[in-house]
Amino acid sequence: MTHHLPPLGLDLDDLAARTAPEACQDMNEVRDGVDRLDRALVALIAERTRYMEAAARIKPDRDAVRDEARIADVLEKVRQAAEAAGAPAALTQPVWRELVERSIAHEMSVFDRTRS
């Protein structure tokens, strides 16, 4: 059985309407591009959060919520993706470490709320 994903809430037309960084001529274009990307990132984080909620539903016990091997795997994949995209590791690694930690805290909260 195939399960179809609901829309991400990501407005691709809004994202596509941004001016490329290299083509920006003024700060209004820069700020508009950043704002459009921020909206897209929030939509993606919301979708990622729903996967954490699914994990809380699926994992058999609370001890399974924090998985150090998976954390290391996620961070390594992000490091590789950042390198391939030309994003600085000094930015991406701490951002993802924080995202992972906050995601785990959210998953723990959902686990506790739904299992009590």
Helices and strands as residue ranges (DSSP letters): H 12-16, G 21-23, H 27-58, G 62-64, H 68-85, H 89-115
